[in-house]
């Protein structure tokens, strides 16, 4: 799956998350908690941390890694 496909899937999920829930921790990267809001910023800017977040979200099943 390409980075753009992963990013698109994340943004679709993010759009359906209630506003109050977006402050919740979604993953931990390098011993640092990452909220939905901070994940969105990192993923949108295609940072290395953003790529790591996407990889982790795929591994834990939040993002489906199958191509559609």
Phi, psi and omega per residue, in radians:
X1 nan 2.376 -3.116
X2 -1.366 2.831 3.115
X3 -1.022 -0.720 -3.138
X4 -1.118 -0.664 3.092
X5 -1.147 -0.748 3.117
X6 -1.094 -0.792 -3.140
X7 -1.059 -0.785 3.140
X8 -1.074 -0.770 3.123
X9 -1.106 -0.734 3.112
X10 -1.065 -0.821 -3.091
X11 -1.118 -0.579 3.069
X12 -1.157 -0.740 3.103
X13 -1.133 -0.816 -3.109
X14 -1.010 -0.722 -3.112
X15 -1.082 -0.423 -3.111
X16 -1.706 0.028 3.115
X17 -1.466 2.275 3.088
X18 -1.012 2.541 -3.089
X19 -0.935 -0.760 -3.103
X20 -1.168 -0.470 -3.132
X21 -1.369 -0.325 -3.074
X22 -1.191 -0.211 3.086
X23 -1.544 -0.069 -3.118
X24 -1.396 2.626 3.119
X25 -1.271 2.327 -3.139
X26 -1.876 -0.670 3.121
X27 -2.588 2.944 3.025
X28 -2.110 2.164 3.133
X29 -2.096 2.174 -3.134
X30 0.897 0.791 3.104
X31 1.143 0.276 3.108
X32 -2.019 2.231 3.103
X33 -1.221 2.492 -3.125
X34 -2.168 2.169 3.094
X35 -1.506 2.945 3.066
X36 -0.999 -0.751 -3.109
X37 -1.107 -0.804 -3.126
X38 -1.235 -0.572 3.073
X39 -1.089 -0.741 3.136
X40 -1.041 -0.774 -3.140
X41 -1.095 -0.827 -3.130
X42 -1.109 -0.730 -3.111
X43 -1.211 -0.756 3.126
X44 -1.076 -0.626 -3.131
X45 -1.521 0.020 3.094
X46 0.902 0.774 3.093
X47 -1.369 2.941 3.081
X48 -1.095 -0.677 3.085
X49 -1.101 -0.717 3.103
X50 -1.034 -0.721 3.105
X51 -1.143 -0.696 3.095
X52 -1.132 -0.678 3.112
X53 -1.085 -0.823 3.127
X54 -1.034 -0.783 3.119
X55 -1.019 -0.778 -3.123
X56 -1.167 -0.696 3.131
X57 -1.127 -0.581 3.058
X58 -1.197 -0.782 -3.122
X59 -1.073 -0.632 -3.107
X60 -1.604 0.018 3.002
X61 1.531 0.157 3.096
X62 -1.288 -0.657 3.052
X63 -1.888 2.244 3.098
X64 -1.341 2.207 -3.063
X65 -1.551 0.113 3.110
X66 -1.414 2.428 3.083
X67 -1.254 2.449 3.102
X68 -2.120 nan nan
